[in-house]
Amino acid sequence: MKNLLAILCVVFLCPYLWAEIREKKGEVTISYIEGDVETLLAGKNAWEKAKLNQRLTMGDRIRTKFSSKAELKLSDGSTISLSENSIMDITELLEKGLTTKSGFKLWMGGIKARFERLKTKDSEAKFYTPTAVMGLRGTTVWLLVDWEGKTRCGFEEGSGYIYSDKEGERPVNENEEAEVSLEGDITIKTLGMKTVPNVVGKSLTEAKTDITDAGLNVGEIRAEESDQPKDNVLSQYPVGGSEVLANTSVNLVVASEIPPCVVPDVIGMQKADAEKAIVEAGLTLDIVIEQASTKPENEVLKQRPNPGTEVKKESPVDLMISKGPPPKVIIPDLIGRSIEEARGMLEGVGLRLSGIILKKESAIIEEGKIAEQKPSAGEEVEEGSFVQVWTAIPPLVEKPPIPTINSQWTISGLFVSEIPYLVLNITPIEWSPLFLSVMGMLTRFDNSPYILRFKPPVMSIGVNKINVSAWFEGGDRRNEVIETPYYDPLPPKIVSVRVIKGSVRIRVVVEDRESGIKNVKIEGESISAIEGTQEERKGINVWTRGTYEKAIIIAKDAPATIPIKIEVEDNAGNKRQRTEKIPEAAFSLPSHPTK
């Protein structure tokens, strides 16, 4: 019986014992990714973006790019960290019982490998490079291959060997560094590690000094747009506090100025097209307000900031868009009704009674009842509209006079960059009450002075018209249309700047299609237009496009380039400045004037 049980155990357990000692292919897992990391799988021709937890096996290749890192984890928990700009092949991943064999070929860049354990004395991990092979017997090793193919390596923990065809096998102990030349010469020296200083937030000059003082080299310097001061360090690699080899290069990313963005004109566009134009200009869409309008649904009615305004990159742009016309309702007949009856009838159909009740003489309508309404009964208006009513009063013995409307703008001048306040002053007459309507906004004055300060809405570029009416209760109206100054919020454009060869003259083409060009200065001197286009604006001719030219005197000891400051102002007070540099090629002309 005992013999039978032994035989059965052997029969059932043999496959598992054989599986334990047979050789099988292993795999590694991508356990960490930072930046741009790619893989080229065995049998494939194209690189693909690496994925976290992606499994790799023999014949696969992995690479990192600038400011990128990756980490591979072996089945026993060992890790291999790839630094930036590295390419490595997986050449061998085999397991046989407790013995493991792994091989990796580092074409360029650097790695740091940490092996948790080597299961038996026969276990090994090898790193192949373009110039040498290293048999690993330690636990933590770093390896670098430069662009020329020269190899450097060292052990932070444990020890190993490095090979070359010329010198064969040489031992490398803990905290020693081995270097293999392209010819195969092996040099062993004590490993010198340096601490990377933290230079983030410092100026580029200070960062360079700190890096070189620490025994390291300044590596690649890349500029990136930022609102921080120019040339301030935004990031570094390796990071501050890292332990690296002496003379390791520290790469820096420094701040560069963000060029201003010009707000596009999206009025009249559909919301989707407007948002696309805003994003393409480097800005962001922020607040979107919907308002009932006769314009098609989703059409942009207004925007803030105004078109042509220069703002910082990614600044917000607010839009007011049309939600289409509101529903239409029919005005009920209110004549002869009381105020309360009229209010109820209007609210019942979605309309509103005006807050100011006017008076009208009537000999047929009972006093206090509605004698007139506007709009009239039967008219179709938008839902939510106001209805003005007049209540009947007995005929007056003396009719009120017609008031005189005096108007004045708070900002004088024909051209403005924003519409000023309109001050209305009705000629004082001892009569009351006075009613004053400005663009449909009704105000009642029970006694003098009859003064109203009104801020008109921004309706459109150019000249806008303000409708004003004034009347004493029971009297006839005075109706007037007041024109605004010419409204122009857009700064002038500097269309082109170029240097005229032969005498070093700078020629500037300026354009302002709205209020026109008022003044052009080149190097602080006002210049007159030599040619251009004039158009009429509010009764006067203004330059809407002009060409301006100034001769530049260059000293014999002038620098490589000379900055030229150009200032332009339009009639509305908007200004634009620009600095141009005369190129070095312009100085070589023999006919240039000199001091």
C-alpha positions in Angstrom: 0.0 0.0 0.0 2.8 2.4 0.9 4.6 1.6 -2.4 1.4 2.3 -4.3 1.0 5.7 -2.6 4.6 6.6 -3.4 4.1 5.7 -7.1 0.9 7.9 -7.3 2.7 10.9 -5.7 5.5 10.6 -8.3 3.0 10.4 -11.2 0.9 13.4 -10.0 3.9 15.6 -8.9 6.3 15.0 -11.8 4.7 17.6 -14.1 5.1 20.3 -11.4 8.6 19.3 -10.5 9.5 19.4 -14.2 7.9 22.8 -14.6 10.1 24.1 -11.8 13.4 23.1 -13.3 12.6 23.7 -17.0 13.8 26.9 -18.7 11.2 29.5 -19.5 11.2 33.1 -20.9 10.7 35.9 -18.5 9.3 39.4 -18.8 9.6 42.9 -17.3 6.9 45.5 -16.5 7.1 49.2 -17.1 6.3 50.4 -13.6 6.9 54.2 -14.0 6.7 56.7 -16.8 7.6 60.3 -16.8 7.6 62.5 -20.0 8.0 61.0 -23.5 8.8 57.3 -23.4 8.4 54.9 -26.4 8.7 51.2 -27.1 9.7 49.2 -30.3 8.3 45.7 -29.9 10.1 42.7 -31.4 9.0 42.2 -35.0 7.5 45.7 -35.3 8.8 48.6 -37.4 7.3 51.6 -35.7 7.8 53.1 -32.2 4.7 53.3 -30.0 3.9 55.4 -26.9 4.8 53.4 -23.8 2.0 52.5 -21.4 2.2 52.1 -17.6 2.2 48.4 -16.6 3.0 47.4 -20.2 4.9 44.0 -20.3 8.1 43.7 -22.3 10.2 40.6 -23.2 13.3 39.5 -25.2 13.8 41.4 -28.4 11.8 44.5 -27.3 13.4 48.0 -27.2 12.6 51.0 -25.0 13.7 54.7 -25.2 13.3 57.9 -23.3 13.6 61.5 -24.6 14.5 64.9 -23.1 13.2 65.3 -19.6 11.8 61.8 -19.6 12.4 58.8 -17.3 11.1 55.2 -17.1 11.5 52.3 -14.7 11.3 48.6 -15.4 10.5 46.0 -12.8 11.7 42.4 -13.1 9.6 39.4 -11.9 11.7 39.1 -8.7 11.2 42.8 -7.7 14.5 44.1 -9.1 14.3 47.4 -11.0 16.1 49.2 -13.8 15.7 53.0 -14.1 16.4 54.7 -17.4 17.5 58.3 -17.4 16.6 60.8 -20.2 17.8 60.3 -23.8 18.4 56.6 -23.3 17.9 53.6 -25.6 18.0 50.0 -24.2 17.3 46.5 -25.7 16.1 43.5 -23.7 18.3 40.7 -24.9 17.8 37.9 -22.4 15.1 37.0 -19.8 15.3 33.4 -18.8 14.5 31.4 -15.7 15.5 27.9 -14.9 14.5 26.7 -11.4 16.1 29.1 -9.0 18.6 30.4 -11.5 17.8 33.6 -13.4 19.6 35.1 -16.4 18.9 38.6 -17.7 20.7 40.7 -20.3 20.2 44.3 -21.5 22.0 46.3 -24.2 22.3 50.0 -23.5 22.9 51.8 -26.8 23.1 55.3 -25.3 22.1 57.2 -22.2 22.2 56.0 -18.7 20.6 53.5 -16.3 20.6 52.7 -12.6 19.8 49.0 -11.8 18.9 47.7 -8.4 18.7 44.0 -7.9 16.7 42.8 -4.9 18.4 39.4 -4.8 20.4 36.9 -7.0 18.8 33.6 -6.2 21.9 31.4 -6.6 25.5 31.8 -7.4 24.7 30.8 -11.0 22.2 33.7 -11.3 23.5 36.6 -13.4 22.5 39.9 -15.0 24.5 41.3 -17.8 24.6 44.7 -19.4 25.9 45.0 -23.0 27.2 48.3 -24.3 28.6 49.2 -27.7 32.1 48.8 -26.3 32.0 46.5 -23.3 30.1 43.8 -21.4 29.7 43.8 -17.7 28.8 40.7 -15.6 26.8 41.8 -12.7 27.3 40.3 -9.3 26.4 43.2 -7.1 23.0 44.7 -6.1 23.1 48.3 -7.4 24.9 49.5 -10.5 24.8 52.5 -12.7 25.8 52.6 -16.4 26.3 55.4 -18.9 27.0 55.3 -22.7 27.7 58.7 -24.3 26.9 59.7 -27.9 30.3 58.5 -29.1 29.8 55.0 -27.5 32.2 55.4 -24.6 31.1 53.4 -21.5 31.2 54.4 -17.8 29.8 52.3 -14.9 30.1 51.9 -11.2 28.7 49.9 -8.2 27.0 51.7 -5.3 26.3 48.4 -3.6 28.1 45.1 -4.2 30.7 44.5 -6.9 31.0 43.2 -10.5 33.2 42.9 -13.5 33.6 44.9 -16.7 35.0 43.4 -19.9 36.7 44.7 -23.1 38.2 42.9 -26.0 41.6 44.6 -25.3 41.9 44.1 -21.5 39.5 41.2 -20.8 37.8 41.1 -17.4 38.5 43.7 -14.7 36.8 43.7 -11.2 34.8 46.8 -10.2 34.3 47.3 -6.4 31.7 49.3 -4.5 32.1 53.1 -5.0 34.5 52.6 -7.9 34.0 53.9 -11.4 35.1 52.1 -14.6 35.6 53.8 -17.9 36.1 52.0 -21.2 37.4 54.0 -24.1 36.5 53.4 -27.8 39.8 51.6 -28.1 38.9 49.2 -25.3 41.2 50.7 -22.6 39.7 50.2 -19.1 40.3 52.8 -16.3 39.2 52.2 -12.7 39.0 55.1 -10.3 37.3 56.0 -7.1 33.6 57.0 -7.6 33.0 60.7 -6.8 29.3 61.6 -6.2 28.1 65.2 -6.0 24.8 66.7 -4.7 22.8 68.7 -7.3 21.9 72.2 -6.0 18.3 73.3 -6.1 18.3 76.3 -8.5 14.6 76.5 -9.3 13.4 80.1 -8.9 16.9 81.6 -9.3 18.1 83.6 -12.2 20.0 81.8 -14.9 23.3 83.6 -13.9 22.9 82.5 -10.3 21.9 78.9 -11.3 25.0 78.5 -13.5 27.3 79.7 -10.7 25.7 77.3 -8.2 26.0 74.3 -10.6 29.6 74.9 -11.5 30.5 75.5 -7.8 29.0 72.1 -7.0 31.4 70.4 -9.4 28.8 69.9 -12.1 28.3 71.1 -15.6 25.5 73.3 -17.1 23.7 71.2 -19.7 20.9 72.1 -22.1 19.1 75.3 -21.5 15.5 75.4 -22.9 13.2 78.5 -22.8 9.5 78.2 -22.0 6.9 80.9 -21.9 6.0 81.9 -18.4 4.7 84.9 -16.4 7.7 84.6 -14.1 10.7 87.1 -14.6 12.7 86.4 -17.8 15.5 83.8 -17.4 14.2 82.6 -14.0 14.7 78.8 -13.7 11.4 77.0 -13.9 12.6 73.4 -13.6 15.8 71.4 -13.6 17.0 67.8 -14.3 18.4 66.1 -12.3 16.4 67.7 -9.5 17.9 69.5 -6.5 19.3 67.1 -3.8 20.0 64.2 -6.2 23.3 62.4 -5.9 25.1 62.3 -9.3 28.6 61.9 -10.7 31.0 64.7 -10.7 30.8 66.7 -14.0 27.2 65.5 -14.6 25.3 68.0 -16.8 22.3 69.7 -15.2 19.6 70.7 -17.8 17.5 73.8 -17.1 14.2 75.2 -18.3 14.1 79.0 -18.0 11.3 81.5 -18.3 10.8 83.5 -21.5 8.4 86.4 -22.0 4.9 85.6 -23.2 4.1 87.7 -26.3 0.8 89.5 -26.0 -2.3 88.1 -27.8 -4.6 90.3 -29.9 -8.3 89.7 -29.1 -10.1 88.7 -32.3 -13.3 90.3 -33.5 -16.0 87.5 -33.0 -19.1 89.7 -33.0 -21.6 88.3 -35.5 -20.0 84.8 -35.3 -21.8 81.7 -34.1 -20.7 80.7 -30.5 -18.7 77.6 -31.7 -16.8 79.6 -34.3 -16.1 82.4 -31.9 -14.8 80.0 -29.3 -12.5 78.4 -31.9 -11.2 81.8 -32.9 -10.6 82.8 -29.3 -8.7 79.6 -28.5 -6.6 79.8 -31.7 -5.6 83.4 -30.7 -4.2 81.9 -27.4 -7.0 83.1 -25.2 -9.7 81.3 -23.2 -13.5 81.6 -23.3 -14.8 82.6 -19.9 -18.3 84.0 -19.2 -21.1 83.4 -21.7 -24.3 85.4 -21.2 -27.5 84.7 -23.2 -29.8 87.5 -24.1 -33.0 87.6 -26.1 -32.3 89.2 -29.5 -33.6 89.5 -33.0 -30.3 88.0 -34.1 -30.1 84.2 -34.9 -29.7 81.9 -31.9 -26.1 81.5 -30.6 -24.8 84.6 -32.6 -22.3 86.7 -30.6 -23.8 90.1 -29.8 -21.0 91.6 -27.7 -17.6 90.7 -26.4 -15.2 91.8 -23.7 -12.3 92.8 -24.1 -13.0 94.7 -27.3 -11.6 93.4 -30.6 -7.9 94.4 -31.2 -7.1 94.7 -27.5 -3.7 93.3 -26.6 -3.8 91.0 -23.5 -1.8 88.3 -21.9 -1.8 84.8 -23.3 -4.7 82.6 -21.9 -6.6 85.8 -20.8 -10.4 85.3 -20.5 -12.8 86.6 -23.1 -16.5 87.1 -22.2 -19.3 86.8 -24.7 -22.9 87.8 -24.9 -24.8 85.6 -27.3 -28.3 85.7 -28.7 -30.8 83.1 -27.5 -33.2 84.2 -30.3 -36.3 86.3 -30.1 -38.6 85.9 -27.1 -42.2 84.6 -27.8 -44.7 87.1 -29.2 -47.9 88.1 -27.4 -50.9 90.3 -28.3 -51.4 93.5 -26.4 -54.9 93.5 -24.7 -57.2 96.5 -24.8 -56.8 98.5 -21.6 -58.8 101.7 -22.4 -61.3 102.4 -19.7 -59.8 99.9 -17.2 -58.5 100.7 -13.8 -54.7 100.4 -13.1 -55.2 97.2 -11.1 -57.4 95.7 -13.8 -54.8 96.6 -16.4 -51.9 95.1 -14.4 -53.8 91.8 -14.0 -54.6 91.6 -17.7 -51.0 92.3 -18.7 -49.5 89.8 -16.3 -52.0 87.2 -17.5 -50.4 87.2 -21.0 -46.8 87.6 -19.9 -46.5 91.5 -20.1 -45.6 94.1 -17.5 -47.1 97.5 -16.6 -44.7 100.4 -16.7 -43.8 101.6 -13.2 -44.5 105.3 -14.1 -48.2 106.1 -14.7 -48.7 109.2 -16.9 -51.7 111.6 -17.1 -53.8 112.6 -20.1 -56.6 115.0 -20.5 -59.8 113.4 -21.4 -63.4 114.6 -21.5 -64.9 111.1 -22.2 -62.9 108.7 -20.0 -63.7 108.6 -16.3 -60.9 110.2 -14.2 -58.3 107.7 -13.0 -59.2 105.2 -15.7 -56.8 104.4 -18.6 -57.3 106.9 -21.4 -54.3 105.8 -23.6 -51.9 102.9 -23.9 -48.7 102.3 -25.8 -48.3 99.9 -27.6 -51.9 99.9 -28.8 -54.3 97.1 -28.3 -53.9 94.3 -30.9 -50.2 94.9 -31.5 -47.8 91.9 -31.3 -44.8 92.4 -29.0 -42.2 90.3 -27.3 -43.1 88.4 -24.1 -42.0 90.4 -21.0 -42.3 93.8 -22.7 -43.5 96.9 -20.8 -46.8 98.7 -21.6 -47.1 102.4 -20.8 -50.5 103.8 -19.9 -52.0 107.2 -19.3 -54.9 107.7 -16.8 -57.6 110.3 -17.5 -57.6 113.7 -15.9 -60.1 116.5 -16.5 -59.1 118.9 -19.3 -56.6 121.6 -18.1 -57.4 125.2 -18.2 -53.7 126.1 -19.0 -51.6 123.8 -21.2 -47.9 123.2 -20.0 -45.1 124.6 -22.2 -42.8 122.5 -24.3 -39.5 122.0 -22.4 -36.1 122.7 -24.0 -33.5 119.9 -23.9 -29.8 121.0 -23.3 -27.2 118.2 -23.7 -23.5 117.9 -23.0 -20.9 115.1 -23.0 -18.6 114.6 -20.0 -15.6 114.0 -22.4 -15.1 116.8 -25.0 -13.8 116.0 -28.5 -15.1 114.4 -31.6 -13.3 111.1 -31.0 -13.4 108.9 -27.9 -12.1 105.4 -26.9 -15.1 104.9 -24.7 -18.6 106.6 -24.8 -18.7 109.3 -22.1 -21.7 110.2 -19.9 -24.5 112.3 -21.4 -25.6 115.1 -19.2 -29.2 116.3 -19.9 -30.4 119.6 -18.4 -34.0 120.7 -19.1 -34.6 124.4 -19.1 -36.1 125.2 -15.7 -39.7 126.1 -15.8 -41.9 126.2 -12.7 -44.1 123.4 -13.9 -44.3 119.8 -12.8 -44.1 116.9 -13.0 -41.6 116.6 -15.9 -41.0 113.3 -17.7 -37.7 112.6 -19.4 -37.3 109.5 -21.7 -33.8 108.5 -22.8 -33.6 105.4 -25.1 -36.8 104.1 -23.5 -35.7 104.7 -19.9 -38.3 107.0 -18.3 -37.5 109.3 -15.4 -40.0 111.5 -13.5 -39.0 114.8 -11.9 -41.5 116.4 -9.4 -39.6 119.6 -9.2 -36.5 121.3 -10.6 -33.6 121.1 -11.3 -34.3 118.7 -14.1 -30.8 117.2 -14.6 -30.0 113.6 -15.7 -26.6 112.0 -16.0 -26.9 109.0 -18.5 -24.3 106.4 -19.5 -25.3 105.2 -23.0 -24.6 101.5 -23.8 -21.8 100.7 -26.2 -23.8 100.0 -29.4 -21.3 100.0 -32.2 -18.0 101.6 -33.4 -18.5 105.0 -35.0 -21.4 107.4 -34.3 -24.3 106.3 -32.2 -27.7 108.0 -31.9 -29.5 108.6 -28.5 -33.3 109.2 -28.6 -34.4 111.7 -26.0 -38.0 113.0 -25.2 -39.1 115.5 -22.5 -42.6 116.8 -21.6 -44.5 118.2 -18.7 -47.5 116.2 -17.7 -50.4 117.0 -20.0 -48.2 118.9 -22.4 -46.6 118.2 -25.8 -43.3 116.4 -26.2 -39.9 117.7 -27.2 -38.2 114.9 -29.2 -34.5 115.1 -30.1 -31.8 112.7 -31.5 -28.4 113.3 -29.9 -25.3 111.9 -31.7 -22.4 110.4 -29.6 -18.8 111.3 -30.3 -17.1 109.0 -32.8 -16.5 105.8 -30.7 -13.2 104.0 -31.5 -11.8 101.4 -28.9 -9.3 99.9 -31.3 -5.6 100.9 -31.2 -4.0 101.8 -34.6 -2.1 99.1 -36.5 1.6 99.3 -37.5 1.2 97.4 -40.8 4.9 97.2 -41.8 8.3 98.5 -41.0 11.3 98.3 -43.3 14.7 99.8 -43.9 15.3 101.7 -47.2 18.8 100.8 -48.4 21.2 103.5 -49.7 20.6 106.1 -47.0 19.4 104.2 -43.9 15.8 105.4 -43.8 13.1 103.7 -41.8 9.7 103.5 -43.5 6.6 102.8 -41.5 3.1 102.0 -42.8 0.3 102.8 -40.3 -3.5 102.1 -40.5 -6.5 103.1 -38.4 -9.8 102.5 -40.2 -11.9 104.1 -37.4 -11.1 107.5 -35.9 -7.9 107.9 -38.0 -4.3 108.5 -37.3 -3.5 111.6 -35.2 0.3 111.4 -34.6 3.2 109.1 -35.6 6.6 109.4 -33.8 9.8 107.7 -34.8 12.5 108.0 -32.2 10.5 110.7 -30.3 10.1 112.9 -33.4 6.6 113.6 -34.9 6.6 112.6 -38.6 4.2 113.7 -41.3 2.7 111.3 -43.8 4.4 111.2 -47.2 1.4 109.4 -48.8 -1.8 107.6 -47.7 -5.6 107.6 -47.7 -8.0 110.1 -46.1 -11.6 109.6 -45.2 -14.3 111.7 -43.7 -15.1 111.2 -40.0 -17.7 113.4 -38.3 -17.3 116.2 -40.8 -13.5 116.3 -41.0 -11.0 114.4 -43.2 -8.6 112.1 -41.3 -5.8 109.8 -42.4 -6.9 106.2 -42.2 -3.7 104.8 -43.8 -0.4 106.6 -44.1 3.3 106.0 -44.9 5.9 107.8 -42.7 9.6 107.9 -43.3 12.6 109.1 -41.3 16.3 109.2 -42.0 18.5 107.5 -39.4 22.0 108.9 -38.6 24.4 106.1 -37.6 27.6 106.7 -35.7 30.8 105.0 -36.8 31.0 103.1 -33.6 27.4 102.0 -33.6 26.5 98.6 -32.1 25.5 95.5 -34.2 21.9 96.6 -34.2 20.1 99.9 -33.3 16.7 99.7 -31.6 14.2 102.2 -33.2 11.1 103.2 -31.2 7.9 103.8 -33.1 4.8 105.4 -31.4 1.4 105.8 -33.0 -1.7 107.5 -31.6 -5.2 107.8 -33.2 -7.7 110.6 -32.8 -9.6 108.7 -30.1 -6.5 108.6 -27.9 -5.6 104.9 -28.4 -1.8 104.3 -28.6 0.5 101.6 -29.8 4.3 101.3 -29.5 6.7 99.0 -31.3 10.5 98.7 -31.2 12.3 97.6 -34.4 16.0 97.0 -34.9 18.0 98.1 -37.9 19.9 94.9 -39.1 23.7 94.7 -39.2 23.5 94.4 -43.0 22.2 98.0 -43.3 25.4 99.4 -41.7 27.7 98.0 -44.4 26.3 100.3 -47.1 29.0 102.8 -48.2 26.5 105.6 -48.7 25.2 105.6 -45.1 25.5 109.0 -43.4 27.7 109.1 -40.3 28.3 111.5 -37.5 
